[in-house]
Amino acid sequence: MPDEDGYFGEEVAASYDASAADMFRAEAVDPAVDVLAGLAGDGRALEFAVGTGRLALPLAARGVPVHGIDISRAMVARLRAKPGGDGVGVTIGDIATTRVEGTFSLAYLVFNTINNLTTQDAQVECFRNAAAHLRPGGHFVIEVGVPDLRRLPPGQSAVPFRIGATEWAFDTYDTVTQAMSSHYVTVVDGHAEHRAFPFRYVWPSELDLMARLAGLRPANRWEGWSRAPFTTESTGHVSVWEKPAD
């Protein structure tokens, strides 16, 4: 069961940066920060699920004032310990309902984290929360994968994505509710340890409808931060919605 930090308590936070090391490399971070800095312009940026500051810190280093919301004190403690960490304001709370003062030209939620909200209602409320924080003309950005259901043959509900000598990982899907879980099995000293993280997967068109309910309109959708076109073969997308100026 999760602790007060949700599923990202001390145990996960302690190894988070190392476990996601590829996402901290310059080739992953720089294109994202380029897009986000361009959308922020001369305004402030609000990161939902700021975590250990993977994007917030380099974005702030570009001169964009950044504030974050995160439910995990353990993750935020890692952000605070990094150079420049004291320059990013953070509010502890959930991304669907927590409000902070002021307005922003950009709100963003990256690295599949919209899926951490495990009900459609919570995902809709996240969009409404983002829209409430945006100034007219501001943008909301989500980075998330496309559900990989084409890998599920009839009668199968699990898809492996990591197989090693001492570690296995797989996703399980419920195609009725769109619930999914990522499972990690690790063998330590001959004993198997199992951890599972619940998610709810979302379709691009579903996100567009959530945006419409929040009063936002589509602005762009790319395959990734390089702004390559989004196609039927894309495994993920970066989507941008705008709060109308009028």
C-alpha positions, 0 to 999 in steps of 0.5 A, spaced: 500 500 500 502 507 498 504 511 504 503 518 505 507 520 499 503 516 494 506 510 490 513 515 490 515 514 497 522 514 500 524 507 497 522 509 490 525 516 491 531 514 493 533 510 486 528 514 482 533 518 478 538 512 477 532 508 475 530 513 470 537 515 468 536 515 460 530 520 461 535 525 465 540 525 459 541 531 455 538 528 449 532 527 453 531 533 457 534 539 452 528 538 447 523 538 452 526 544 455 526 548 448 519 546 447 516 548 454 521 555 454 518 557 448 511 556 450 512 559 457 515 565 453 515 571 458 510 568 463 511 563 469 510 555 468 507 550 473 509 543 473 504 538 475 508 532 479 514 536 479 518 530 482 526 531 483 526 536 478 528 533 472 525 538 467 523 544 472 531 545 474 533 546 467 527 550 465 528 555 471 536 555 469 533 558 462 530 564 466 523 561 466 520 562 473 517 555 475 513 552 481 511 545 482 506 541 485 507 534 487 504 529 492 511 526 494 515 529 500 520 524 498 521 526 491 521 534 493 526 533 498 531 530 492 529 536 488 531 541 494 538 538 495 540 539 487 543 545 485 538 550 484 533 546 487 531 552 492 529 556 486 523 552 484 517 553 489 513 547 490 506 546 493 505 539 496 498 536 494 495 532 488 495 535 481 487 534 480 485 539 485 491 543 489 491 550 487 497 555 488 497 563 487 497 567 481 496 565 474 501 561 469 503 562 461 504 554 461 502 548 465 505 541 464 505 534 466 510 529 463 513 522 463 506 519 462 504 522 469 497 523 467 496 515 467 498 516 475 491 519 476 487 512 476 480 514 474 477 518 468 474 523 473 481 525 476 484 526 469 478 530 467 479 534 474 487 535 472 485 538 466 480 543 469 485 545 475 490 546 469 486 551 465 484 554 472 491 556 473 492 559 466 492 566 464 488 567 457 492 565 451 496 560 456 498 553 454 497 546 457 502 540 455 502 533 456 507 528 454 504 520 454 504 514 451 499 511 446 496 505 449 500 499 447 494 494 446 496 492 439 501 487 443 495 484 446 493 477 443 485 475 444 485 472 451 491 475 454 492 481 459 499 482 460 505 484 456 512 484 458 517 490 457 523 488 461 526 481 462 533 480 465 537 475 470 534 478 476 528 482 474 522 482 470 517 487 469 510 487 465 504 491 464 497 488 465 491 491 462 483 491 463 480 494 456 474 495 459 476 500 465 482 502 462 485 500 468 493 498 468 498 496 472 506 496 472 509 490 475 516 489 477 519 483 480 526 483 483 530 477 486 534 479 491 539 474 495 534 468 492 528 472 494 523 475 489 520 482 491 514 484 487 512 492 487 506 494 482 504 501 480 496 502 478 495 507 472 489 509 467 491 509 460 488 514 456 487 515 448 489 522 444 482 523 443 480 522 450 485 527 452 482 532 447 475 531 450 477 532 457 481 539 454 474 541 451 471 540 458 476 544 461 475 550 456 481 548 452 482 547 445 487 543 441 494 547 439 499 542 437 500 534 437 507 531 436 510 524 436 515 527 441 519 533 443 523 534 437 516 536 434 516 530 429 509 529 426 504 524 430 502 518 426 498 512 427 505 508 428 507 513 434 508 510 440 507 516 444 505 524 443 506 531 446 500 534 446 498 542 447 492 545 448 491 553 449 486 557 453 482 562 449 484 569 449 477 571 449 
